[in-house]
Amino acid sequence: MADETRSAVTAQRAPEEDATLYLHPATLARLKSFELRAKMIVEGIMSGQHRSPYQGFSVEFAQHRPYVPGDDVRHLDWKVFARTDKLHLKQYQQETTLDLIVMVDSSGSMAYGSRRFAQASGIGQKLSPRGGLNWTKFDHATALAAALSYITLRQGDRAGLVVYADAIRAMVNRSSAMGTWRQVVGALSTHPIDRPTDIGRAVDQMLAKITNRCLIAIISDFFVDPDQIRAAFARVRHRGHDLIAFQVVDRDEVEFDFTQTTPFVGLEGEPMLRVDPRALRSAYLEAITTHAEQLERTTRGFGFDFQQVNTHDWLGPPLATFVARRNAQMKRGKYG
């Protein structure tokens, strides 16, 4: 933990040395303001852009498409407007990839977090954006959502956001304008609540608002009935959309390394139970492993992608996976 703390302090005091440290939870957790956290995420992404296959718009023209409010007006084709009196955007080969909608679970279970960080002098007394000492699943999910949205907008694609629990709680309409970034950050500056997850209702509400094909990234712990997940994913596939399921888990949840009789408090209205975790560990680990495996099988069974992310890990790997997957989609012309 001492090395981790030193790395976080270095990232804030000497960003020119390695800005990718801004993507480390130990660094992000020290920021009270989500806006500051978002800026650090941007720094971490930008520091590696010279290695990215995406360096702005391609010079290879692909097609025109009608202008949609919120699109970047810099890519309007004024010659077409002069001939037709209608607004159309120039689409380049890279721009035809996708519309991204990020769905972030803000239900009560996402408020759990076991990762604590030692105080670092000069950083401040409150270590998480909500004033606590722990980095929660919701913290990790919002950081990942902010990063995915920024990458998408940076490349001129359209990004939108849905924050949900038992229904949609906040929404940012899709747009390619970089001003959308501020709206995304604002919508993510929220708190988990003690409501249960209703992924089916949230997905239905989201699908009712879109008509074109999109890539939907759902960031959740997916601690709901597998049948509900399967039904929601089936509706996404039926509508012709693509999907990535990012399952956010905490180390405690996957290792269950408790040794003392402990009170377990439900985060979504369930009663408190006092149990001996040693007596439950074997059955618990079997159950949670089975659930994760079933979630992955269901996701991949629809032709979607699945990735489990841990609150104790860097944000870099899931971002790299997203970019690599997007590169493969562009080559296939899946969204063109």
C-alpha positions, 0 to 999 in steps of 0.5 A: 500500500505504501508503494501505491500511495507514493505512486498516487502522490507522484501522479498528482505532483509530477504528471509529466512523468507518467500521466497514465497513473491518473487511471489508477484508483488510488489516484482517482479516489483522492478527489472530492470533485468528480470533475477533477476525477474526470480531468485526471481520466482525460490526462491518463487517456491522452498520455497514451494517444501516441500509441492509439490507432485512432488519431482523429478523422480519417482522410478517406471520405465514406458517405454523407448522412443527415445532420442530427441536432448535437452533431459537430457542425465542423463536419457539415458539407456546405456544398451539399447544403447549397445544392439541396438546402438540407444539412448533411455531414461528411462521414469519413471511414473512421467516423462510421463506426458507432454510436455508443450508449453507456449504461451505469448501474447506480443501485444500492449494491454498487455502493460497496467498496473494500478498497481503502487508501492510506492518507497522503499529505497534501492531498486532502482528508476525503479520499473518495468523491463522496467523502468516504475512505473506500473506492466503491464499485460505483466509483469504478463504474463511473470512472470507466464510463467517463473514460469510454465516453471521452474516447468515443467523443474524442474520435468524433463519434456520438456518445450518450449516457444512461444512469439507472437503478430500478429505472432510468435516473439520469440520461445524456442524449447522444451527440458528437459535440465535445460539450457532451463531455460536460453533460456526461460528467455532470450526470455521473456526479451522483450517488448510489441509492438503496433501490434494487436493480431493474435492468429489464425496465431500464433497458426497455426505457433506453431502447424506446428512445433510440432508432438506429443501431448502437453499441451499448456498454452496460457497467454493473455488478449484475447482481440480479436474476440471470433470467432478467439479464437474459431477457434484457439482452435478448431485447437488445439483440432483437433490436439489432444493437451490439453490447458489451457487459462490464461486470464490476466486482469488488475483491471481497466479493470474489474472494470472500476472505472473512474470518470473523463472525460478521454482520452483513447488511443488505444495500438494497433494503434487505435485512441485516444477517449475522453469520459465520463467513467461514461456514458459508465461504465454500458455498458462497464462492461456488454460487458467485463463480457460477453466476459470473460464468452464467452471465458470461455465457449468456452475454457471449451466447447473444454474440456480445462481449463480456469483461469482468473488472475489479475495483482493485485493478487499473482502468487501463485493461478494460479501456484497451479491450474497448479500443481493440474491439472498436478497431476490429469493428471498424475493419469489419465495417460493422456500423458503416 
